[in-house]
Amino acid sequence: MEYRNAQSAFLAQAAEILSRGQMANVRGAVTRELRQVTITLLNPLERCIVIPGRNNNPFAAIYETLWVLSGRNDIGDLVSYLPRAADFSDDGKTWRAGYGPRLRAWHGVDQLTAVVDVLTQDRQSRRAVMSIFDPALDYQPSKDIPCTNWLQFTCRDDVLDLAITVRSNDLMWGFTGINTFEWSVLHEMMSFWTGAQAGSATYFIGSLHLYERHFGRVERMLGNALAEDPYLAGAAPQFMTPLVEFDAALNQWFELEAQARGGRSLDAEALAKVADPLLRDFLTMVNVYWAHQRGEGSHFDLVADLGLRAAGREFLSRDETLSSAPSIDVYLADFVVSLHRVKADAYGDSWKRRGELLSILPNVARKVDRLERLDLERGAPSVSFDTAVDLFVYAVKHRTFLADVESNPGLASWSDGVEGFERVARQYMTGDATIDIEAARSMVLGAYHHVEAQVVGGTNSAAERATAVEALASSAWILLATLARRNPWVVREAAAELVKFADWKD
């Protein structure tokens, strides 16, 4: 299938996978996949994707791309942009099958130079191929087996087309997370070095898939109003560094990037030291990123490429949305209150209708049972967050029920409506609640077992049960805040879903 660019291909292929993708369990992970897929991008230099909820990181894509093209596979600095890089390393120091050394030093061969030489000597050659998969190295157990196996450049009528063969491509993390970006940059560079116009890029993909943890998120992206494509006016080539000067230009780029990452805000004079327009745009982007991380603002005026500007602004706006509140805890607290109001309006007092033993405790127990089974470190963050939210809400509601049993003063009914819930819940929504995630889970499970023993055992004292439930609610909030601080975007997604639920209910 032909598409204008990476953004339009992502939207179409996401819908295809969800509608007719075959379920496949691969190495313990559930996916939907399409096999033997061909995707042609007619304008591959339109490389940035700006879709609400997609959460592309253009700054990481820039760094990883130049890191690959410089021939590197060490992950020491890469983790500053990709914190999970070590998860795909066998030794914690390198990506064993990193593309960089294979492209730039394949048994002593720089394949970039080799392909330029082939097309310079024979413009019509069909031998301009770069290999990445190495049978001698890659038929072994490893966390890192190359997904892209082969690249071929063909030039006809001074138009350079690129074919990319990929054995396995995750639509989220692979195809549109890095591949369409990095290979478009290489495509632009090879076009300049061969004196040709950049043509189309065609991907031949053995398995194009989505992981189960992304199904709901992708459905929401397809269902939401989408931002305009940032390339309405097209993308113009910027790269113009001769091949013989390329490595020196990259070395200079990484030196200046390290300064920006290390705390120096690069001014216009420092940025101008990078003569190449594309590399200068890339350096300007990461300079803005690190300035933003230091709280110095985010100004993209010096970025020439409109697609990069749009992608950078969209990415950083996610942080600015959250930082407009005093803290993530405050944002989270407001969400929990809103969630309870909507659910209370929809379901009334059904949560307590059959009493503490038959209605209230089972609601809490179901969430605890899920919590025991979830992989909080590597599992889907939204699933863990949803479970923790429900657990906290039901623990607080249990406490309001016991306040009525004890006839606590202050309200005619603590458990009816929303006022009692909000008064009780706010008591736990204070302080820096983040701790180790497994420690938080252990606190919750221990507190719940104490509550269960008292309720099932028939402890007569409502005050004793209330004390146990208070401990459960407090630990549930700590777990919830820990999860939210680790992945703030899950709060935004949950809030968007709440709006949909409220609209549906009305």
Stockholm file with secondary structure:
# STOCKHOLM 1.0

chainA/1-506         MEYRNAQSAFLAQAAEILSRGQMANVRGAVTRELRQVTITLLNPLERCIVIPGRNNNPFAAIYETLWVLSGRNDIGDLVSYLPRAADFSDDGKTWRAGYGPRLRAWHGVDQLTAVVDVLTQDRQSRRAVMSIFDPALDYQPSKDIPCTNWLQFTCRDDVLDLAITVRSNDLMWGFTGINTFEWSVLHEMMSFWTGAQAGSATYFIGSLHLYERHFGRVERMLGNALAEDPYLAGAAPQFMTPLVEFDAALNQWFELEAQARGGRSLDAEALAKVADPLLRDFLTMVNVYWAHQRGEGSHFDLVADLGLRAAGREFLSRDETLSSAPSIDVYLADFVVSLHRVKADAYGDSWKRRGELLSILPNVARKVDRLERLDLERGAPSVSFDTAVDLFVYAVKHRTFLADVESNPGLASWSDGVEGFERVARQYMTGDATIDIEAARSMVLGAYHHVEAQVVGGTNSAAERATAVEALASSAWILLATLARRNPWVVREAAAELVKFADWKD
#=GR chainA/1-506 SS CEESSHHHHHHHHHHHHHHHCEEEEETTEEEEEEEEEEEEESCTTCCCCCCTTTCCCHHHHHHHHHHHHTTCCBCTTGGGTCTTGGGGCSSSSBCTTCHHHHHHCBTTBCHHHHHHHHHHHCTTCSCCEEECCCHHHHSSCCSCCCSEEEEEEEEETTEEEEEEEEEEEEIIIIIIIIIHHHHHHHHHHHHHHHTCEEEEEEEEEEEEEEEGGGHHHHHHHHHSCCCCCTTTTCCCCCCCCCHHHHHHHHHHHHHHHHHHHTTCCCCHHHHTTCCSHHHHHHHHHHHHHHHHHTTSCCCCTTCCCHHHHHHHHHHHHHHHHHHTSSCHHHHHHHHHHHHHHHHHHHHTTGGGTTHIIIIIHHHHHHHHHHHHHCCTTTSCHHHHHHHHHHHHHHHHHHHHHHHHHTTCTTCSCSSSTTHHHHHHHHHHSCSCCCCCHHHHHHHHHHHHHHHHHHHHTTCCCHHHHHHHHHHHHHHHHHHHHHHHHHCTHHHHHHHHHHHHHHHHHC
#=GC SS_cons         CEESSHHHHHHHHHHHHHHHCEEEEETTEEEEEEEEEEEEESCTTCCCCCCTTTCCCHHHHHHHHHHHHTTCCBCTTGGGTCTTGGGGCSSSSBCTTCHHHHHHCBTTBCHHHHHHHHHHHCTTCSCCEEECCCHHHHSSCCSCCCSEEEEEEEEETTEEEEEEEEEEEEIIIIIIIIIHHHHHHHHHHHHHHHTCEEEEEEEEEEEEEEEGGGHHHHHHHHHSCCCCCTTTTCCCCCCCCCHHHHHHHHHHHHHHHHHHHTTCCCCHHHHTTCCSHHHHHHHHHHHHHHHHHTTSCCCCTTCCCHHHHHHHHHHHHHHHHHHTSSCHHHHHHHHHHHHHHHHHHHHTTGGGTTHIIIIIHHHHHHHHHHHHHCCTTTSCHHHHHHHHHHHHHHHHHHHHHHHHHTTCTTCSCSSSTTHHHHHHHHHHSCSCCCCCHHHHHHHHHHHHHHHHHHHHTTCCCHHHHHHHHHHHHHHHHHHHHHHHHHCTHHHHHHHHHHHHHHHHHC
//
